[in-house]
Amino acid sequence: MVSGKTGAVHQELGRIERTLFMIRWLETPELRRSCHIGLNKGEQRHALAQAICTFKQGRIADRGSQAQQYRASGLNLLIAAIVYWNSTYMADAVGHLRAVGGTVPDDLLVHTSPVGWEHIGLSGDFLWDRAAAVPIGRRPLNLRRDRHAA
């Protein structure tokens, strides 16, 4: 346990550290930019979790802690699967563009994110006949020209 005097010293050190950080924040546009990038990634992940859980308004309604942990673990697993799927196909798309002579600058790739879900049906409907018609393994890239990014 921290004594009163030691606790006060730690509070003052914390205030000094926050003040120094605020000064660095105000003086360094790159620090602000990198913090905003991290915040945006977190917000994008939260938006995906909300979209997955939308039928319960984003709430875990289970009362037991073990059931809540299972539900949260399932949500994290589903998010990880979506990110993995998107990362795999984004890498394929970049490889394809480079193979056909397209320019894909690495400095722009750092601004892409595999957390998008607009192309994934989150309704819970699964079309078994359509899934059975697709060959086992990875799907080919959708190279139709009539599709546009939002």
N, CA, C and O of each residue as an XYZ file, in Angstrom:
600
protein
N       0.848     -1.183      0.000
C       0.000      0.000      0.000
C       0.887      1.237      0.000
O       1.936      1.253      0.644
N       0.475      2.252     -0.708
C       1.254      3.479     -0.830
C       0.840      4.429      0.289
O      -0.345      4.663      0.523
N       1.840      4.965      0.968
C       1.527      5.919      2.042
C       1.060      7.233      1.441
O       1.205      7.463      0.240
N       0.494      8.102      2.286
C      -0.031      9.382      1.827
C       1.011     10.251      1.176
O       0.744     10.891      0.159
N       2.209     10.283      1.754
C       3.274     11.122      1.206
C       3.752     10.583     -0.147
O       3.964     11.350     -1.087
N       3.917      9.266     -0.236
C       4.368      8.654     -1.492
C       3.296      8.816     -2.563
O       3.617      9.079     -3.722
N       2.035      8.664     -2.196
C       0.943      8.834     -3.152
C       0.903     10.244     -3.718
O       0.649     10.430     -4.908
N       1.151     11.235     -2.874
C       1.158     12.630     -3.333
C       2.310     12.863     -4.314
O       2.163     13.595     -5.293
N       3.455     12.234     -4.040
C       4.605     12.369     -4.944
C       4.272     11.750     -6.298
O       4.589     12.323     -7.340
N       3.625     10.572     -6.282
C       3.242      9.932     -7.541
C       2.232     10.774     -8.313
O       2.292     10.836     -9.541
N       1.314     11.416     -7.615
C       0.349     12.298     -8.286
C       1.064     13.459     -8.961
O       0.760     13.807    -10.102
N       2.002     14.047     -8.260
C       2.739     15.183     -8.828
C       3.565     14.745    -10.030
O       3.630     15.459    -11.031
N       4.203     13.566     -9.938
C       4.963     13.045    -11.075
C       4.040     12.797    -12.272
O       4.411     13.072    -13.413
N       2.847     12.280    -12.008
C       1.878     12.071    -13.074
C       1.468     13.383    -13.730
O       1.319     13.454    -14.949
N       1.289     14.409    -12.924
C       0.930     15.728    -13.482
C       2.056     16.287    -14.337
O       1.812     16.871    -15.393
N       3.290     16.107    -13.880
C       4.452     16.579    -14.662
C       4.511     15.838    -15.990
O       4.721     16.444    -17.040
N       4.321     14.511    -15.935
C       4.368     13.707    -17.158
C       3.270     14.126    -18.128
O       3.524     14.244    -19.327
N       2.056     14.354    -17.636
C       0.960     14.808    -18.503
C       1.270     16.171    -19.108
O       0.983     16.414    -20.281
N       1.852     17.055    -18.314
C       2.206     18.391    -18.819
C       3.253     18.286    -19.919
O       3.141     18.950    -20.950
N       4.273     17.454    -19.706
C       5.308     17.277    -20.727
C       4.714     16.680    -22.005
O       5.083     17.076    -23.111
N       3.792     15.726    -21.844
C       3.154     15.144    -23.013
C       2.332     16.191    -23.753
O       2.367     16.241    -24.982
N       1.600     17.018    -23.038
C       0.789     18.056    -23.683
C       1.671     19.033    -24.448
O       1.300     19.489    -25.530
N       2.821     19.353    -23.900
C       3.750     20.248    -24.598
C       4.235     19.580    -25.886
O       4.255     20.202    -26.948
N       4.632     18.292    -25.779
C       5.064     17.552    -26.979
C       3.927     17.486    -27.994
O       4.149     17.643    -29.194
N       2.716     17.255    -27.511
C       1.535     17.181    -28.377
C       1.347     18.480    -29.158
O       1.125     18.458    -30.368
N       1.436     19.587    -28.471
C       1.229     20.882    -29.115
C       2.359     21.236    -30.075
O       2.128     21.900    -31.085
N       3.564     20.803    -29.773
C       4.724     21.161    -30.595
C       4.942     20.225    -31.780
O       5.637     20.598    -32.725
N       4.373     19.032    -31.759
C       4.737     18.005    -32.733
C       3.522     17.545    -33.533
O       2.729     16.738    -33.050
N       3.377     18.054    -34.749
C       2.258     17.609    -35.586
C       2.302     16.097    -35.866
O       1.255     15.456    -35.955
N       3.494     15.533    -36.002
C       3.613     14.094    -36.271
C       3.058     13.266    -35.115
O       2.431     12.233    -35.349
N       3.275     13.699    -33.877
C       2.723     12.999    -32.712
C       1.196     13.049    -32.744
O       0.535     12.043    -32.489
N       0.640     14.211    -33.055
C      -0.813     14.333    -33.153
C      -1.355     13.439    -34.260
O      -2.379     12.779    -34.084
N      -0.673     13.417    -35.399
C      -1.100     12.598    -36.525
C      -1.085     11.116    -36.156
O      -2.039     10.393    -36.444
N      -0.005     10.662    -35.518
C       0.072      9.232    -35.179
C      -0.953      8.860    -34.120
O      -1.491      7.753    -34.154
N      -1.238      9.755    -33.180
C      -2.278      9.480    -32.183
C      -3.650      9.388    -32.844
O      -4.449      8.522    -32.490
N      -3.927     10.263    -33.789
C      -5.211     10.233    -34.492
C      -5.351      8.964    -35.326
O      -6.440      8.398    -35.428
N      -4.245      8.520    -35.923
C      -4.293      7.279    -36.702
C      -4.680      6.124    -35.793
O      -5.533      5.311    -36.148
N      -4.053      6.045    -34.614
C      -4.388      4.985    -33.662
C      -5.828      5.073    -33.197
O      -6.508      4.053    -33.084
N      -6.298      6.272    -32.929
C      -7.690      6.450    -32.519
C      -8.652      6.024    -33.626
O      -9.665      5.379    -33.355
N      -8.339      6.381    -34.863
C      -9.206      6.011    -35.985
C      -9.280      4.501    -36.158
O     -10.349      3.964    -36.446
N      -8.144      3.804    -35.985
C      -8.147      2.346    -36.094
C      -9.018      1.732    -34.999
O      -9.773      0.794    -35.254
N      -8.914      2.256    -33.801
C      -9.739      1.752    -32.707
C     -11.214      2.000    -32.960
O     -12.046      1.127    -32.712
N     -11.538      3.176    -33.447
C     -12.933      3.501    -33.755
C     -13.475      2.618    -34.875
O     -14.640      2.223    -34.847
N     -12.633      2.308    -35.859
C     -13.064      1.452    -36.962
C     -13.358      0.041    -36.446
O     -14.327     -0.583    -36.878
N     -12.541     -0.461    -35.535
C     -12.760     -1.785    -34.950
C     -14.043     -1.792    -34.128
O     -14.813     -2.752    -34.189
N     -14.281     -0.731    -33.360
C     -15.509     -0.638    -32.570
C     -16.743     -0.575    -33.473
O     -17.783     -1.146    -33.145
N     -16.627      0.114    -34.604
C     -17.747      0.192    -35.544
C     -18.053     -1.191    -36.131
O     -19.218     -1.542    -36.318
N     -17.014     -1.968    -36.419
C     -17.231     -3.332    -36.915
C     -17.908     -4.185    -35.848
O     -18.845     -4.926    -36.147
N     -17.442     -4.086    -34.613
C     -18.070     -4.844    -33.523
C     -19.532     -4.446    -33.375
O     -20.385     -5.304    -33.150
N     -19.830     -3.170    -33.497
C     -21.211     -2.687    -33.408
C     -22.045     -3.235    -34.556
O     -23.201     -3.607    -34.357
N     -21.470     -3.289    -35.758
C     -22.206     -3.818    -36.908
C     -22.502     -5.306    -36.731
O     -23.577     -5.773    -37.107
N     -21.564     -6.044    -36.166
C     -21.775     -7.472    -35.944
C     -22.861     -7.692    -34.894
O     -23.698     -8.584    -35.037
N     -22.845     -6.886    -33.855
C     -23.788     -7.058    -32.737
C     -25.024     -6.193    -32.873
O     -25.715     -5.973    -31.878
N     -25.328     -5.703    -34.035
C     -26.386     -4.720    -34.192
C     -27.757     -5.227    -33.765
O     -28.592     -4.433    -33.331
N     -28.011     -6.532    -33.876
C     -29.340     -7.029    -33.520
C     -29.602     -6.913    -32.028
O     -30.762     -6.958    -31.617
N     -28.587     -6.769    -31.212
C     -28.779     -6.538    -29.771
C     -28.319     -5.133    -29.380
O     -27.969     -4.892    -28.225
N     -28.320     -4.229    -30.321
C     -27.886     -2.854    -30.113
C     -26.463     -2.781    -29.550
O     -26.139     -1.877    -28.780
N     -25.619     -3.739    -29.939
C     -24.226     -3.717    -29.526
C     -23.987     -4.107    -28.088
O     -22.889     -3.907    -27.569
N     -24.988     -4.657    -27.436
C     -24.839     -5.035    -26.024
C     -24.761     -6.538    -25.888
O     -25.384     -7.285    -26.643
N     -23.982     -6.965    -24.910
C     -23.948     -8.376    -24.557
C     -24.954     -8.553    -23.436
O     -24.753     -8.054    -22.329
N     -26.042     -9.267    -23.722
C     -27.158     -9.355    -22.787
C     -27.043    -10.524    -21.815
O     -27.868    -10.651    -20.910
N     -26.047    -11.370    -21.982
C     -25.896    -12.512    -21.080
C     -25.608    -12.026    -19.664
O     -24.882    -11.050    -19.471
N     -26.174    -12.703    -18.686
C     -25.991    -12.274    -17.294
C     -24.764    -12.894    -16.638
O     -24.092    -12.237    -15.843
N     -24.469    -14.126    -16.952
C     -23.340    -14.800    -16.330
C     -22.013    -14.332    -16.903
O     -21.911    -14.065    -18.100
N     -21.005    -14.233    -16.065
C     -19.714    -13.737    -16.542
C     -19.082    -14.695    -17.544
O     -18.427    -14.254    -18.488
N     -19.267    -15.991    -17.353
C     -18.696    -16.943    -18.302
C     -19.385    -16.821    -19.662
O     -18.719    -16.871    -20.697
N     -20.687    -16.665    -19.669
C     -21.418    -16.485    -20.929
C     -20.998    -15.184    -21.615
O     -20.876    -15.145    -22.839
N     -20.776    -14.131    -20.845
C     -20.315    -12.866    -21.410
C     -18.928    -13.024    -22.025
O     -18.649    -12.490    -23.098
N     -18.058    -13.769    -21.328
C     -16.717    -13.999    -21.860
C     -16.776    -14.802    -23.157
O     -16.046    -14.502    -24.101
N     -17.641    -15.822    -23.214
C     -17.792    -16.592    -24.444
C     -18.285    -15.707    -25.581
O     -17.777    -15.787    -26.699
N     -19.265    -14.870    -25.298
C     -19.829    -13.990    -26.324
C     -18.766    -13.001    -26.815
O     -18.628    -12.787    -28.019
N     -18.017    -12.398    -25.884
C     -16.971    -11.441    -26.254
C     -15.850    -12.141    -27.025
O     -15.308    -11.580    -27.977
N     -15.505    -13.354    -26.619
C     -14.473    -14.108    -27.334
C     -14.933    -14.447    -28.750
O     -14.151    -14.372    -29.698
N     -16.196    -14.817    -28.887
C     -16.744    -15.088    -30.213
C     -16.713    -13.855    -31.090
O     -16.390    -13.944    -32.274
N     -17.045    -12.708    -30.525
C     -17.002    -11.451    -31.271
C     -15.575    -11.158    -31.724
O     -15.351    -10.797    -32.880
N     -14.612    -11.310    -30.821
C     -13.217    -11.067    -31.181
C     -12.734    -12.038    -32.246
O     -11.968    -11.657    -33.131
N     -13.173    -13.288    -32.172
C     -12.795    -14.270    -33.176
C     -13.376    -13.906    -34.538
O     -12.698    -14.024    -35.559
N     -14.621    -13.467    -34.551
C     -15.252    -13.071    -35.810
C     -14.560    -11.848    -36.410
O     -14.343    -11.792    -37.620
N     -14.217    -10.884    -35.584
C     -13.494     -9.702    -36.069
C     -12.135    -10.116    -36.622
O     -11.725     -9.636    -37.679
N     -11.431    -11.005    -35.916
C     -10.127    -11.479    -36.392
C     -10.260    -12.202    -37.728
O      -9.404    -12.050    -38.599
N     -11.330    -12.990    -37.901
C     -11.542    -13.695    -39.164
C     -11.784    -12.707    -40.306
O     -11.264    -12.892    -41.406
N     -12.562    -11.667    -40.050
C     -12.826    -10.653    -41.081
C     -11.539     -9.928    -41.448
O     -11.263     -9.711    -42.628
N     -10.750     -9.553    -40.445
C      -9.483     -8.854    -40.704
C      -8.533     -9.768    -41.479
O      -7.857     -9.315    -42.403
N      -8.476    -11.052    -41.111
C      -7.613    -11.994    -41.827
C      -8.054    -12.138    -43.285
O      -7.234    -12.077    -44.201
N      -9.352    -12.328    -43.485
C      -9.905    -12.463    -44.840
C      -9.554    -11.236    -45.682
O      -9.057    -11.357    -46.801
N      -9.819    -10.067    -45.129
C      -9.551     -8.838    -45.867
C      -8.061     -8.656    -46.135
O      -7.676     -8.253    -47.233
N      -7.226     -8.946    -45.155
C      -5.772     -8.797    -45.331
C      -5.267     -9.706    -46.440
O      -4.456     -9.293    -47.269
N      -5.746    -10.938    -46.455
C      -5.332    -11.903    -47.471
C      -5.689    -11.401    -48.862
O      -4.856    -11.430    -49.768
N      -6.917    -10.945    -49.035
C      -7.345    -10.516    -50.355
C      -6.803     -9.134    -50.725
O      -6.640     -8.838    -51.908
N      -6.527     -8.300    -49.751
C      -5.871     -7.027    -50.064
C      -4.459     -7.285    -50.581
O      -4.010     -6.627    -51.519
N      -3.763     -8.234    -49.975
C      -2.424     -8.596    -50.451
C      -2.499     -9.158    -51.872
O      -1.657     -8.841    -52.711
N      -3.504     -9.988    -52.139
C      -3.695    -10.518    -53.495
C      -3.974     -9.387    -54.490
O      -3.445     -9.387    -55.601
N      -4.796     -8.436    -54.089
C      -5.137     -7.323    -54.983
C      -3.904     -6.477    -55.294
O      -3.696     -6.075    -56.438
N      -3.093     -6.210    -54.280
C      -1.865     -5.442    -54.499
C      -0.927     -6.219    -55.409
O      -0.332     -5.651    -56.325
N      -0.795     -7.522    -55.158
C       0.052     -8.349    -56.022
C      -0.430     -8.350    -57.459
O       0.373     -8.269    -58.389
N      -1.743     -8.441    -57.645
C      -2.309     -8.423    -59.003
C      -2.036     -7.083    -59.683
O      -1.603     -7.049    -60.834
N      -2.285     -5.989    -58.981
C      -2.056     -4.669    -59.575
C      -0.601     -4.492    -59.984
O      -0.307     -3.963    -61.056
N       0.303     -4.937    -59.125
C       1.727     -4.820    -59.454
C       2.102     -5.740    -60.615
O       2.953     -5.386    -61.431
N       1.476     -6.921    -60.699
C       1.783     -7.865    -61.775
C       1.346     -7.344    -63.133
O       1.981     -7.640    -64.146
N       0.260     -6.565    -63.163
C      -0.207     -6.023    -64.446
C       0.360     -4.639    -64.720
O      -0.090     -3.943    -65.631
N       1.347     -4.245    -63.930
C       2.033     -2.979    -64.187
C       1.448     -1.784    -63.471
O       1.830     -0.649    -63.755
N       0.529     -2.011    -62.550
C      -0.054     -0.902    -61.800
C       0.917     -0.375    -60.749
O       1.816     -1.086    -60.299
N       0.723      0.852    -60.378
C       1.566      1.472    -59.361
C       0.829      1.424    -58.029
O      -0.272      1.957    -57.892
N       1.453      0.778    -57.055
C       0.895      0.698    -55.710
C       1.999      1.123    -54.742
O       2.773      0.282    -54.284
N       2.081      2.410    -54.426
C       3.156      2.891    -53.552
C       3.015      2.366    -52.122
O       1.935      2.417    -51.534
N       4.109      1.868    -51.579
C       4.116      1.354    -50.208
C       3.715      2.415    -49.194
O       3.082      2.101    -48.186
N       4.080      3.675    -49.452
C       3.747      4.721    -48.489
C       2.247      4.997    -48.437
O       1.768      5.590    -47.470
N       1.497      4.580    -49.458
C       0.039      4.703    -49.403
C      -0.606      3.467    -48.789
O      -1.692      3.556    -48.218
N       0.050      2.320    -48.901
C      -0.506      1.094    -48.333
C      -0.637      1.164    -46.817
O      -1.522      0.527    -46.246
N       0.224      1.925    -46.161
C       0.131      2.022    -44.700
C      -1.165      2.709    -44.273
O      -1.545      2.646    -43.104
N      -1.834      3.358    -45.204
C      -3.083      4.040    -44.887
C      -4.313      3.192    -45.196
O      -5.440      3.664    -45.043
N      -4.115      1.964    -45.622
C      -5.242      1.075    -45.876
C      -5.542      0.280    -44.609
O      -4.681      0.118    -43.745
N      -6.754     -0.203    -44.515
C      -7.155     -0.942    -43.324
C      -7.956     -2.174    -43.718
O      -8.822     -2.096    -44.590
N      -7.677     -3.311    -43.085
C      -8.430     -4.524    -43.390
C      -9.678     -4.700    -42.531
O     -10.182     -5.815    -42.400
N     -10.184     -3.612    -41.941
C     -11.309     -3.728    -41.014
C     -12.645     -3.429    -41.698
O     -13.681     -3.425    -41.034
N     -12.642     -3.183    -42.989
C     -13.901     -2.917    -43.690
C     -14.791     -4.150    -43.744
O     -14.293     -5.276    -43.748
N     -16.089     -3.948    -43.784
C     -17.019     -5.074    -43.788
C     -18.193     -4.880    -44.742
O     -19.133     -5.674    -44.730
N     -18.151     -3.854    -45.553
C     -19.277     -3.567    -46.433
C     -19.574     -4.712    -47.396
O     -20.718     -4.869    -47.822
N     -18.582     -5.506    -47.746
C     -18.738     -6.604    -48.686
C     -19.116     -7.919    -47.999
O     -19.237     -8.950    -48.662
N     -19.301     -7.890    -46.689
C     -19.604     -9.096    -45.934
C     -21.044     -9.025    -45.457
O     -21.453     -8.035    -44.849
N     -21.811    -10.066    -45.729
C     -23.201    -10.113    -45.281
C     -23.258    -10.458    -43.799
O     -22.925    -11.578    -43.411
N     -23.669     -9.526    -42.984
C     -23.746     -9.740    -41.538
C     -25.163    -10.050    -41.083
O     -25.466     -9.959    -39.893
N     -26.037    -10.417    -42.022
C     -27.440    -10.638    -41.682
C     -27.678    -11.980    -41.021
O     -28.732    -12.198    -40.424
N     -26.722    -12.874    -41.118
C     -26.919    -14.208    -40.574
C     -27.464    -15.179    -41.597
O     -27.587    -16.370    -41.309
N     -27.793    -14.703    -42.783
C     -28.281    -15.573    -43.849
C     -27.081    -16.205    -44.551
O     -26.126    -15.513    -44.904
N     -27.133    -17.499    -44.747
C     -26.057    -18.193    -45.437
C     -26.663    -18.947    -46.597
O     -27.585    -19.740    -46.410
N     -26.162    -18.712    -47.780
C     -26.691    -19.336    -48.983
C     -25.886    -20.606    -49.267
O     -24.831    -20.559    -49.900
N     -26.399    -21.732    -48.789
C     -25.669    -22.993    -48.872
C     -25.438    -23.431    -50.309
O     -24.350    -23.906    -50.633
N     -26.432    -23.284    -51.178
C     -26.276    -23.691    -52.579
C     -25.166    -22.897    -53.256
O     -24.340    -23.448    -53.984
N     -25.165    -21.600    -53.003
C     -24.140    -20.732    -53.601
C     -22.752    -21.079    -53.063
O     -21.778    -21.100    -53.815
N     -22.667    -21.349    -51.767
C     -21.382    -21.706    -51.164
C     -20.880    -23.033    -51.705
O     -19.678    -23.201    -51.907
N     -21.781    -23.979    -51.944
C     -21.386    -25.287    -52.459
C     -20.888    -25.194    -53.892
O     -20.082    -26.021    -54.318
N     -21.354    -24.202    -54.643
C     -20.958    -24.047    -56.040
C     -19.558    -23.454    -56.176
O     -18.948    -23.553    -57.241
N     -19.048    -22.845    -55.121
C     -17.723    -22.227    -55.156
C     -16.682    -23.306    -54.889
O     -16.823    -24.072    -53.936
N     -15.638    -23.380    -55.716
C     -14.614    -24.389    -55.468
C     -13.954    -24.184    -54.106
O     -13.868    -23.067    -53.596
N     -13.497    -25.281    -53.540
C     -12.830    -25.221    -52.230
C     -11.510    -24.477    -52.389
O     -10.816    -24.626    -53.394
N     -11.183    -23.695    -51.408
C      -9.948    -22.915    -51.449
C     -10.262    -21.437    -51.553
O     -11.392    -20.999    -51.334
N      -9.263    -20.704    -51.883
C      -9.427    -19.251    -51.969
C     -10.164    -18.869    -53.240
O      -9.968    -19.466    -54.299
N     -10.996    -17.886    -53.115
C     -11.726    -17.369    -54.260
C     -10.803    -16.474    -55.081
O      -9.876    -15.870    -54.542
N     -11.059    -16.391    -56.380
C     -10.272    -15.457    -57.196
C     -10.708    -14.025    -56.912
O     -11.802    -13.785    -56.403
N      -9.850    -13.094    -57.243
C     -10.202    -11.690    -57.085
C     -11.359    -11.332    -58.001
O     -11.473    -11.871    -59.102
N     -12.204    -10.441    -57.559
C     -13.305     -9.939    -58.370
C     -12.745     -8.776    -59.184
O     -12.553     -7.683    -58.653
N     -12.487     -9.004    -60.457
C     -11.822     -8.006    -61.297
C     -12.781     -7.290    -62.233
O     -12.352     -6.685    -63.216
N     -14.069     -7.352    -61.940
C     -15.032     -6.648    -62.784
C     -14.757     -5.155    -62.738
O     -14.396     -4.611    -61.694
N     -14.925     -4.510    -63.856
C     -14.652     -3.069    -63.974
C     -15.825     -2.213    -63.508
O     -15.638     -1.025    -63.247
N     -17.024     -2.774    -63.393
C     -18.204     -1.968    -63.077
C     -18.361     -1.691    -61.583
O     -19.333     -1.053    -61.179
N     -17.437     -2.152    -60.764
C     -17.527     -1.916    -59.324
C     -16.689     -0.699    -58.964
O     -15.598     -0.499    -59.498
N     -17.201      0.092    -58.071
C     -16.497      1.309    -57.662
C     -16.421      1.345    -56.151
O     -17.337      0.910    -55.454
N     -15.317      1.868    -55.659
C     -15.174      2.053    -54.221
C     -16.047      3.217    -53.776
O     -16.315      4.142    -54.542
N     -16.475      3.152    -52.546
C     -17.326      4.223    -52.012
C     -16.540      5.477    -51.795
O     -17.092      6.483    -51.350
